[in-house]
Amino acid sequence: MKNMKNEEKKEIEQVKEPDKTEITGKECGKQAFEVDRRSVYKCVQCGTCRSVCPVFDVVGWESANTRGRMLIIKSLIEGRSPSEDVLSSLASCTTCGICASKCPAGANPPEVVEAARTQLVKCGITTGAQDKLKSGVLTHGNSFGETKSRKHWLSKSELSKLPEKSDYVYFVGCFDSYRYPEFARKTFGVLQRFGVTLLPDEQCCASPLLRTGFREDAEKVMERNLEQIRKVGAHTIITSCAGCYTTLKNNYPEELRVISLPEFLAEHLEQLNLKKLDLVVTYHDPCHLGRHNKVYDAPRKVIQAISTLKEMKNIKENARCCGGGGGVRIGYPDISLELAKNRLQDVPEGVDYIVTSCPLCVRNLRDAGGDIEVIDIVELVAMAME
């Protein structure tokens, strides 16, 4: 596939191993299924979500669209015993949130799906892919199970100069630490001029655990990060990963100020002294930065300070999911890549780059092929600073 490095190809091959629907654990039996009934019964089965669900668009099963998932969850809270079919239905949701943005009844299906996944985990019902994610995070502190240092992209000299105390922390995330260290280097290179530091022993933000149902394990991981944030004395966390952003902002304590890299860059454009480039780019809105947190304007402000922006066919709250979120990439790689290919159909003609602000989106869109190079917003900023 175009734009895919050897290690990326190897990882795709690994996740295609036939563990994605394998069930482990015990059956729930008559155990109460603890999901907010009010959220479930808001769904009136009108089918609006059916027309926008990206997984349903690829798969075509009723159980793989939002309405079908909500009906399944309703049956679970009314006493149905979970089965392998139930798990595959709930595990194939990317939690992209487009269903919630379109629901006339005001339901929030991604929230309900995540709660249902948590209940399945409590019952001991998980997929092999979920267990692989959990093992990587709990054993090695990252979703890939990497054993090397999370700061391997810094030299010994750079490590020794990191401030022990700062008002600002750059939360790097698993993807930039291990799959795109060049993004981490460029991001930290920009942020260092503002006195930003790193956590001594950053762990996964816990997003993979929360999205796939391992809430109790996620809370332990989050507490380890919180202890370090408090030790550093930071009041503001900056992150360049949409998954880290939504987790830090919505699942960590409210006293933290969490901002995305595009928001920080937009606030400091004058200090960055960026030059205008003769480029035309388009922008892909990550689901967890856009629909989930309404960060639409900041990345566009940064892009337009550097280049000409030519919008995709579907943008902002209507942007199509890249297919990488919710544990779908590792659990259902074929579905995930089909979603990414569908998103590439929205790319306008005559652009030099597809820019996004999430490393998982970069990864999935690159893996889907296409003729236009996909880059992170920090790469565009780096070009304008050279």
ZAMARGU-4260 file (C-alpha; in steps of 0.2 Angstrom, whole numbers, plus 5000, padded with zeros to 4 digits):
<rodrens>
0) 5000/5000/5000 | 5006/5018/4996 | 5013/5028/5010 | 5015/5012/5022 | 5032/5008/5030
5) 5037/4990/5033 | 5033/4991/5051 | 5016/4997/5047 | 5013/4983/5035 | 5019/4971/5048
10) 5007/4977/5061 | 4992/4976/5049 | 4997/4958/5045 | 4997/4955/5064 | 4980/4962/5068
15) 4973/4951/5054 | 4976/4935/5064 | 4960/4926/5067 | 4957/4932/5085 | 4945/4946/5082
20) 4929/4937/5086 | 4936/4924/5098 | 4927/4925/5114 | 4936/4922/5131 | 4928/4922/5149
25) 4911/4916/5155 | 4893/4920/5151 | 4884/4933/5161 | 4869/4922/5164 | 4856/4932/5174
30) 4868/4946/5180 | 4860/4963/5179 | 4866/4973/5164 | 4870/4990/5171 | 4867/5003/5157
35) 4858/5019/5159 | 4840/5014/5154 | 4835/5032/5150 | 4849/5033/5137 | 4843/5017/5129
40) 4825/5021/5129 | 4828/5038/5120 | 4831/5028/5104 | 4814/5027/5095 | 4821/5016/5081
45) 4817/5029/5068 | 4832/5023/5058 | 4840/5041/5055 | 4857/5034/5061 | 4856/5019/5049
50) 4858/5032/5035 | 4875/5039/5042 | 4883/5024/5052 | 4899/5021/5043 | 4901/5003/5048
55) 4883/4999/5042 | 4888/5007/5025 | 4902/4994/5023 | 4895/4979/5031 | 4876/4980/5028
60) 4871/4970/5044 | 4856/4977/5054 | 4866/4972/5070 | 4881/4983/5064 | 4872/5000/5063
65) 4867/5011/5078 | 4849/5006/5078 | 4853/4988/5079 | 4865/4990/5092 | 4853/5000/5103
70) 4840/4986/5101 | 4853/4973/5106 | 4857/4983/5121 | 4839/4985/5126 | 4837/4967/5125
75) 4852/4964/5136 | 4845/4976/5150 | 4829/4967/5149 | 4837/4950/5152 | 4844/4943/5136
80) 4860/4933/5139 | 4875/4940/5129 | 4882/4929/5115 | 4896/4930/5102 | 4884/4939/5090
85) 4881/4952/5103 | 4899/4955/5106 | 4903/4957/5087 | 4889/4969/5085 | 4895/4980/5100
90) 4914/4978/5097 | 4912/4984/5078 | 4907/5002/5083 | 4920/5015/5080 | 4911/5027/5092
95) 4913/5040/5079 | 4897/5049/5086 | 4889/5054/5069 | 4874/5045/5075 | 4873/5055/5090
100) 4875/5071/5080 | 4860/5066/5069 | 4848/5058/5082 | 4832/5068/5082 | 4828/5060/5100
105) 4844/5066/5107 | 4851/5049/5111 | 4870/5046/5113 | 4873/5029/5106 | 4893/5029/5108
110) 4891/5032/5126 | 4878/5018/5128 | 4889/5006/5117 | 4904/5010/5128 | 4894/5007/5144
115) 4888/4990/5137 | 4905/4985/5132 | 4910/4988/5151 | 4896/4977/5156 | 4902/4963/5145
120) 4920/4965/5151 | 4913/4963/5169 | 4904/4947/5164 | 4921/4941/5157 | 4916/4942/5139
125) 4929/4949/5128 | 4937/4947/5111 | 4955/4942/5108 | 4959/4959/5101 | 4952/4968/5116
130) 4963/4957/5128 | 4978/4961/5117 | 4975/4980/5119 | 4973/4978/5138 | 4988/4967/5140
135) 4999/4980/5130 | 4993/4994/5141 | 4994/4986/5158 | 5010/4977/5155 | 5020/4990/5145
140) 5011/5006/5147 | 5006/5007/5129 | 4993/5000/5117 | 5006/4992/5106 | 5015/4982/5119
145) 5031/4991/5115 | 5045/4988/5127 | 5057/5002/5123 | 5057/5019/5132 | 5042/5030/5128
150) 5055/5044/5126 | 5067/5035/5114 | 5065/5049/5102 | 5074/5061/5113 | 5093/5060/5115
155) 5101/5058/5132 | 5106/5076/5132 | 5088/5082/5128 | 5082/5070/5142 | 5094/5078/5155
160) 5087/5095/5151 | 5069/5092/5153 | 5061/5103/5166 | 5055/5094/5182 | 5042/5107/5185
165) 5031/5117/5173 | 5014/5124/5170 | 5013/5115/5154 | 5014/5096/5150 | 5015/5089/5132
170) 5006/5072/5133 | 5013/5063/5119 | 5002/5047/5117 | 5006/5030/5112 | 5005/5033/5093
175) 5017/5047/5092 | 5029/5039/5105 | 5030/5023/5095 | 5023/5024/5078 | 5027/5042/5073
180) 5041/5048/5084 | 5045/5061/5070 | 5028/5069/5075 | 5033/5069/5093 | 5050/5077/5089
185) 5042/5091/5079 | 5028/5094/5091 | 5040/5095/5106 | 5052/5106/5096 | 5038/5119/5094
190) 5031/5117/5112 | 5048/5119/5120 | 5049/5137/5117 | 5034/5139/5128 | 5042/5130/5143
195) 5033/5114/5140 | 5039/5098/5148 | 5035/5079/5147 | 5029/5068/5161 | 5043/5057/5169
200) 5035/5041/5165 | 5020/5044/5154 | 5008/5029/5152 | 4994/5026/5139 | 4980/5039/5142
205) 4968/5024/5144 | 4957/5028/5129 | 4959/5011/5122 | 4954/5003/5138 | 4939/5015/5141
210) 4933/5013/5123 | 4933/4994/5124 | 4926/4992/5141 | 4940/4990/5153 | 4935/5004/5164
215) 4942/4998/5181 | 4959/4995/5173 | 4958/5012/5164 | 4955/5021/5181 | 4972/5013/5188
220) 4981/5019/5172 | 4974/5036/5173 | 4979/5038/5191 | 4997/5034/5187 | 4997/5049/5175
225) 4988/5060/5187 | 5001/5057/5200 | 5014/5063/5188 | 5005/5078/5182 | 5003/5084/5200
230) 5021/5081/5204 | 5026/5091/5189 | 5014/5105/5195 | 5006/5107/5178 | 4989/5115/5176
235) 4988/5113/5157 | 4990/5097/5146 | 4993/5099/5128 | 4991/5084/5116 | 4992/5080/5098
240) 4981/5064/5098 | 4962/5066/5097 | 4960/5050/5107 | 4971/5056/5121 | 4962/5073/5120
245) 4945/5067/5122 | 4950/5055/5136 | 4961/5068/5146 | 4947/5081/5144 | 4932/5071/5148
250) 4938/5056/5159 | 4951/5064/5169 | 4947/5077/5184 | 4940/5093/5179 | 4953/5104/5187
255) 4965/5100/5172 | 4965/5112/5157 | 4967/5101/5142 | 4969/5108/5125 | 4973/5100/5108
260) 4989/5104/5098 | 4979/5114/5085 | 4971/5125/5099 | 4988/5129/5106 | 4995/5133/5089
265) 4980/5144/5085 | 4982/5153/5101 | 5001/5156/5098 | 5001/5160/5079 | 5010/5177/5081
270) 5024/5169/5091 | 5027/5155/5079 | 5030/5167/5064 | 5025/5155/5051 | 5028/5159/5033
275) 5015/5157/5019 | 5017/5141/5008 | 5012/5139/4990 | 5001/5124/4995 | 4983/5118/4993
280) 4978/5106/5007 | 4962/5098/5013 | 4958/5094/5031 | 4951/5078/5039 | 4941/5081/5055
285) 4945/5067/5068 | 4929/5061/5076 | 4936/5063/5094 | 4942/5081/5091 | 4928/5087/5080
290) 4911/5079/5084 | 4915/5074/5101 | 4923/5090/5107 | 4918/5103/5093 | 4936/5108/5089
295) 4933/5113/5071 | 4940/5131/5069 | 4957/5130/5077 | 4965/5118/5065 | 4958/5127/5050
300) 4965/5144/5057 | 4982/5136/5058 | 4981/5128/5041 | 4975/5145/5033 | 4989/5154/5041
305) 5001/5143/5031 | 4992/5137/5015 | 4976/5137/5005 | 4962/5126/5012 | 4951/5116/5001
310) 4937/5107/5011 | 4932/5089/5009 | 4915/5084/5003 | 4909/5080/5021 | 4917/5091/5035
315) 4915/5096/5053 | 4900/5087/5061 | 4896/5078/5045 | 4914/5072/5042 | 4916/5053/5039
320) 4925/5042/5051 | 4943/5036/5046 | 4938/5019/5054 | 4952/5018/5066 | 4943/5022/5083
325) 4934/5012/5096 | 4945/4997/5095 | 4939/4993/5077 | 4956/4994/5069 | 4964/4980/5079
330) 4948/4970/5080 | 4941/4972/5063 | 4955/4978/5051 | 4946/4974/5035 | 4931/4985/5040
335) 4942/4998/5047 | 4952/5000/5031 | 4935/5000/5020 | 4930/5015/5031 | 4946/5024/5027
340) 4944/5021/5009 | 4927/5028/5009 | 4933/5044/5018 | 4946/5046/5004 | 4932/5048/4992
345) 4928/5064/5000 | 4945/5072/4996 | 4944/5086/4983 | 4954/5087/4967 | 4969/5098/4966
350) 4976/5097/4984 | 4994/5093/4988 | 4991/5085/5005 | 4977/5078/5016 | 4980/5086/5034
355) 4973/5080/5050 | 4976/5081/5068 | 4976/5064/5075 | 4990/5050/5072 | 4977/5036/5071
360) 4968/5045/5057 | 4985/5048/5048 | 4989/5029/5050 | 4972/5023/5044 | 4970/5035/5029
365) 4988/5031/5024 | 4985/5012/5025 | 4969/5014/5014 | 4980/5020/5000 | 4976/5035/4988
370) 4986/5047/4978 | 4987/5061/4990 | 5000/5060/5005 | 4992/5061/5022 | 5001/5072/5035
375) 4999/5078/5053 | 4996/5096/5056 | 5012/5098/5065 | 5021/5093/5049 | 5013/5107/5040
380) 5018/5119/5054 | 5036/5112/5053 | 5037/5116/5034 | 5031/5134/5037 | 5045/5136/5051
385) 5060/5130/5041
</rodrens>
